[in-house]
Every structure is written in C-alpha cells, then in structure tokens.
Amino acid sequence: LYRGLGLTLVMAIPSNVVYFSGYEFMRDSSPLAQSYPIINPLICGSLSRTLAGFSVAPLELIKTRVQAVPTSSSKSSRDIFKMVVNNCYQDFKLNGASSLFKGFGLTLWRDVPFSGIYWSTYEYLTHKLKSFELFNEEESDDPTKLFMRSFLSGSVAGITAAVFTNPFDVGKTRLQVAFE
C-alpha cells in the first residue's frame, strides 16, 4: 500500500514550493486581482499548477509505474524501482525526452482545471463567508472562525474540483501504466 511513497515525498517539496508560492505570487501581483476577483484565482491557480506539474512530471511517471506493478510480484521494492527506472531510461533512449512526459497532457487536463476550480471556489466562498458572524474572525479574537471558514471553503472547493476532474485522473493513470 505504500509503494511509491518515497517518490511522492521527494516530489512534494518542489511541487508544493512551485505551486503555492507561484499561486500566491501570481495572485497578489496580477493586474486582474482587483477587477476580476473570481477569474484571477482561476488563472493564477491554473498557471501555478502547470508549472508545478512540469517540474515533477518525470518523477510522477516513475511513481505511477512503480505503483502499477502487481502486488503478486516477488521482487523487492528496490528491484521494482530499478526495473521501472531502467524501462523509463530505455524509453528515453528510443523516443527522446518527450517519453518522460508521457501522460503529462492528461495530468494537465486533471490538475489545471482542478486548481482553477479549487482556487476560484475557495476564494469566492472565503470572501462570502466573511459576511456571516459565525465565520468572521475580524470581529473577534477567535481563531476558530478562521479555521472554520478555511475548512468549509477548502472542503467545498476540493469536492467541486474533484467531481469535474476525476475522469482525467483515470485517463492519466491508464495511459501511464500502459507499457508499449
């Protein structure tokens, strides 16, 4: 159940640094921020996710292939990892650098709309919930109101984005595990 966890942890640092710092930088410096408060997070979230996805795409391919090896395999995790990396290297020699980005198009079809939908929904709900006393921490010193507002906004935004983008996740996984 934990196969590929090491790669997931290695990918998390560059991916999240690029994604979150990119989003906040673009959101705060965008000329659209004041005029288009709903479109701005959609565009900034989409662009930052594109950059983050590109920064770890080859590792994502390796991780997906490592996870796709049947559990009935008698090989050790180290042997499976070596086999998959060797397979990717052979594919790279035959087909060039583009082979390391197999499934990246579908990854973008999953991640870019997810981020755009997520951030625009999150920012909209966060703003709207501030008008309710239950969620407005500015009128009191209660940090739980900020937590409740963020939790509710993030939950609804995540569910909404996942419903729209899950089919692309299934397609990406099927494409990446299909060894040619």
C-alpha positions in Angstrom: 0.0 0.0 0.0 3.0 2.3 0.5 4.7 1.6 -2.8 5.9 4.8 -4.4 5.7 6.8 -1.1 9.4 7.7 -1.2 8.9 9.3 -4.7 5.7 11.0 -3.5 7.6 12.6 -0.6 10.5 13.6 -2.9 8.1 15.2 -5.4 6.1 17.0 -2.7 8.8 19.6 -1.9 9.5 21.0 -5.4 5.8 20.6 -6.5 4.4 22.4 -3.5 7.0 25.1 -3.4 6.4 25.9 -7.1 2.6 25.5 -6.7 1.8 27.5 -3.6 4.5 30.2 -3.9 3.7 30.6 -7.6 0.0 30.9 -6.8 0.4 33.5 -4.1 2.9 35.5 -6.1 0.7 35.5 -9.3 -2.5 36.1 -7.3 -1.0 39.1 -5.4 0.8 40.7 -8.4 -1.8 40.0 -11.1 -3.4 43.1 -12.8 -6.6 41.1 -12.7 -6.8 40.9 -8.9 -8.9 44.0 -8.3 -11.1 43.9 -11.4 -11.8 40.2 -11.7 -11.7 38.6 -8.2 -13.2 35.3 -9.4 -11.2 35.0 -12.6 -7.9 36.0 -11.1 -7.5 32.9 -8.8 -8.8 30.7 -11.6 -6.0 31.8 -13.9 -3.3 32.0 -11.2 -4.2 28.6 -9.9 -4.1 27.1 -13.3 -0.8 28.6 -14.3 0.9 27.7 -11.0 -0.3 24.1 -11.3 1.0 23.9 -14.8 4.5 24.9 -13.6 4.3 22.6 -10.6 3.3 19.6 -12.8 6.0 20.3 -15.3 8.6 20.4 -12.5 7.9 16.8 -11.4 6.4 15.1 -14.4 9.2 12.5 -15.0 9.1 11.5 -11.3 5.3 11.3 -11.4 5.6 8.9 -14.4 8.1 6.7 -12.5 5.9 6.7 -9.3 2.8 5.7 -11.2 4.6 2.8 -12.9 6.2 1.6 -9.7 2.7 1.6 -8.1 1.2 -0.3 -11.1 3.5 -3.3 -10.7 1.2 -6.1 -9.4 1.5 -6.9 -5.7 1.9 -10.5 -6.6 5.4 -9.7 -7.9 8.1 -11.5 -5.9 10.5 -8.6 -6.5 11.6 -6.3 -3.7 10.6 -2.6 -3.8 14.2 -1.8 -4.7 14.2 -4.2 -7.7 10.8 -2.9 -8.9 12.1 0.7 -8.7 15.3 -0.3 -10.6 13.2 -2.1 -13.2 10.9 0.9 -13.8 13.7 3.4 -13.9 15.6 1.2 -16.4 12.4 0.9 -18.5 12.0 4.7 -18.5 15.6 5.1 -19.4 15.3 2.7 -22.4 12.1 4.5 -23.5 14.1 7.8 -23.2 16.9 6.5 -25.4 14.4 5.3 -28.0 11.9 8.1 -28.0 13.7 11.1 -26.5 12.8 13.5 -23.7 9.1 13.6 -24.5 8.9 10.0 -23.3 9.5 11.3 -19.7 6.3 13.4 -20.0 4.0 10.5 -21.1 0.6 11.3 -19.6 1.6 14.9 -18.9 -1.1 16.2 -21.2 -3.8 14.3 -19.2 -2.1 15.4 -16.0 -2.6 18.9 -17.1 -6.2 18.2 -18.0 -6.7 16.9 -14.5 -4.6 19.4 -12.4 -5.1 22.7 -14.2 -8.9 22.7 -14.1 -8.8 21.3 -10.6 -6.6 24.1 -9.4 -8.6 26.8 -11.3 -11.9 25.4 -10.0 -10.5 24.9 -6.5 -8.9 28.4 -6.1 -11.7 30.4 -7.6 -14.3 28.5 -5.5 -12.1 28.7 -2.4 -11.5 32.5 -2.7 -15.2 33.2 -3.5 -16.5 31.2 -0.6 -13.9 32.6 1.8 -15.0 36.1 0.8 -18.7 35.3 1.1 -18.4 33.6 4.4 -16.8 36.6 6.0 -20.2 38.3 5.9 -21.5 35.8 8.4 -20.7 36.5 12.0 -20.1 32.7 12.6 -17.1 32.8 10.2 -15.8 36.4 10.6 -12.7 36.4 12.9 -12.1 40.1 12.3 -14.9 41.0 14.7 -13.4 38.9 17.5 -10.2 37.3 18.6 -11.5 33.8 18.0 -9.1 31.9 15.6 -11.5 29.0 15.3 -13.6 31.2 13.0 -10.7 31.5 10.5 -10.2 27.7 10.7 -13.9 27.0 10.2 -14.1 29.4 7.2 -11.0 27.9 5.6 -12.1 24.3 6.4 -15.5 24.8 4.9 -14.3 26.8 1.9 -11.5 24.3 1.2 -13.8 21.2 1.6 -16.4 22.5 -0.8 -13.8 23.8 -3.3 -12.0 20.4 -3.2 -15.1 18.4 -3.7 -16.3 20.6 -6.5 -13.0 20.4 -8.3 -12.6 16.6 -7.8 -16.1 15.9 -9.3 -15.2 17.7 -12.5 -11.6 16.4 -12.9 -11.7 12.8 -11.8 -12.2 11.3 -15.3 -8.9 12.9 -16.4 -7.2 11.3 -13.4 -8.4 7.8 -14.5 -7.2 8.5 -18.1 -3.8 9.7 -17.0 -3.2 6.6 -14.8 -4.3 4.3 -17.6 -2.0 6.0 -20.1 1.0 6.0 -17.8 0.8 2.3 -16.8 0.4 1.1 -20.4 3.8 -0.2 -21.3 4.4 -0.2 -25.0 
